[in-house]
Amino acid sequence: MENKSALLVGASGLVGGKLLNFLLASPEYTKVLILVRKPLGVKHPKLEERVIEFEDLAQYKDCFKVQDVFCCLGTTIKKAKTQEAFKRVDMDYPLEIAKITSEMGAKKFLVVSSMGANPKSTIFYSRMKGLLEQKLTEVGIGSLHIFRPSLLLGDRKEFRFGEKVSGFLTIGLSFIFVGSLKKYKPIKAKAVALAMYKAAQRNEEGIHTYLSNEITEMS
């Protein structure tokens, strides 16, 4: 058992909410700090909540005096309304968080990306995720863990028709996701959260990227 502290950004999201539960229940962490736009309403002896303005993350460097930093930020074009706003949430904020993580000496940075992340992709979403991954590797964090889940399954606060339809179809056709197609199989948000938690308990330096099937195996 270790007396570690963790910082979680994106605790109100699908993966972040599940991860918060794992961190609070873990014997390895004595303190869990979350950065949020508005209070979550969660009470726990270990939990410290800071309501912040993400446009000025540098003001909150004191929150990064932890061992492990988890980043589960993410949005959609529909919710963000513009590509620039999407870029701020899915690329700019995580990158700034990673830079502060490195500056403040945290040991590990763990982040949710996406299957298909590619800085040269013609698909805007995949290109932003790919650019984020590329830039993260240049920050110089000692232990960087990048998770690339496929379609996430779970109960979101907002309804996403496309995800619901895709989820039902792919679950019904789950028998086709074998061999090289395993990485495309939909994955539960809880499994991604558990894999992130488990990866943080490993003493592994360097850059580690996990595809969806590898995330499933870890969890």
N, C-alpha and C positions, 0 to 999 in steps of 0.2 A: 504494500500500500504506500502510495506517495501522497505528500501534501502539496498538490499542485493547484494552480488557479487557471481558469479558462476565460477567454473572451469570446462571445458569440455575437455575430452581426447577422441579422436576418432571422431572428427568433420568431417572428410572426408568420413566416412562410411555411410551406408544406414540409420541407425537409428540416428547416430550422426549428420548427415547433417540436418535432419528434426528437431532434438532437438535444434540445433543451431538457427534455424529460430524462434522457440518458445521462446527461452531465449532472443533473441534480441528484439522481439516484446513485451515481458512482461514488465508490469509496476513495477513488484516486484524487478527486477534486474537493478542496475545502471551501473554495469560493468560485462562483460562476457569475461573471459580469456580462450583461447584455446591453447593447446600444440599440435604442428604438426611437421611432418618430413619435410614438404615443404609448402610454402605459399599456402593458398586456393584461394586467389584473392578476398576475401569478404571484403567489406568496410562498416563500420557502426560506428557511434559515440561511442557506448558502447563497441565495440569489441577491445580487445587487443590480438594480436597473437604473440606467441613465438615459433620460430623454434628451435627444441631441438634434442638432441641425447638421445633416450630412454634407451640406455645402461647405462646412467649415470643420472638417474632421481633425485638422491639426490642433484645434483647441482642446481635444480630448486625449492627448498623448498619454496622460497619466493612467488612462484605462488600459493601456497596452503593457503595463508592467506585470505580465503574466507569463506562463510557460507556453500555453497553447492558444492559438487564435483560429477560430472557425468562421468562415465566411459563406453564408447561404443566401446572399442577396440575389434577386432576380425579379424581372417583371415581364410584361408582354408589350408589343407595339400597341395593342388595343388599349391597355391600361395607361401606358406612358403617353400615348397620343401622337408622339413624333419620334423619328429615329434618333434625334439628338437627345431627347429625354431618356429613351431606352439606353443609349450609349452611356449616359451618366450613371445609371443604376447598375447595368450589367458589366461595364468595363471600367469606367473612371473611378467609381467608388471602391470596388474591390482592389484595384491597382493601388490606390492611395492607401488603403488599409494595409496592404502588403508592405508598402514602403515604410509606413510607420511601425509595423511589426518588426521589420528588419532594424530600423533605427533604435527601437526600444529594447532590442535583445531577446524577444520571445523566441523560444526554441523551435516551434513548429507553426506552419501556416497551412491550413486545410481549406480547400475551396471547391464549391460545386460548379462545374462547367457543364458541358453537354456533349452527347454523342454527335459526331460530325463536325466538331469544332475544327476550323481550318481558316487561317488568316487570309487565304487566297480564294475562299469560297465565294460564289456569286450570290449565295443566300445571305442576306444581311445578318440574320440571327447567328448563323454558324460562323460568319466572318468575325463578328464581334467577340464571340467566345474564343475563337482561334487567336485573335489578336491579344485578348486578355492573357491566354496561356503563354503566348510568346513573350509578352512583356513581363509576366511574372517570373519567368526563368532568368530574366536579366536583372532582377532586383537583388539577388544574392542571399536569399533566405537559406539557412543551413539545412532545413528539412521542409521541403515543399511537397504537398500531396494534392493532386488534382483528380477530381472524380467526374467521370463522364457518363452519367446515367442515360438510358434511353427514355422512352415515354414514362413519366412518373405517374404512379397510381396512388390515390389517396383522396381524402375529402378536403377539397380546397374551400376557402371562405367565399371565393367568387366562382361562378359557374363558367366553365369553358366548354362550349358545345363540341368543338373539334376534338378536344382531349377525351371527352366522354364517349363519343362515337368511336374514336380510334381505340380507346381502351377496351370497349366491349368487343370490337372486331378482333383485336389481337389476342385477347384472352381466349376467345372462341377458337382461334387458330394457333394456340400456343404450341401445338404438336409440331409445327413447322420450324420452330426456333431451336434447331439442333446444329451441332458442328459449328461452322463458321458463322452461322446466323444467330448464335446464342446472344451475341452482344446487342441484337436488335429487340430482344424480348422485353416487354414492359416490366418495370421494376417498381416495387413499393417504396414510397418515400421513407418508410420506417427502416427498410433495408439499407438505404443510402446513409441514413443518419447513424445506424449502428456500425456500418463500415467505417465511417469517418471517426467515430468514437474509438473503435478498435485500432485504427491506424495511428491515432494519437498516442496510444499506449506503447507503440513500438519505438525503440531507440534506433531509428534509421536516418542517416544523413542523406542528402542528395535530393533529386527530383524524382517523384513517383507519380505515374499516371495510371489510373484504374478504369478499364472499360466496364460496361454494364454487367457483363457476365462475371467479371472478376469481383465486382462489388457484391454481387449475389453470393459468390463463394465466400467472401470475407465475412458476410453477415450471417 
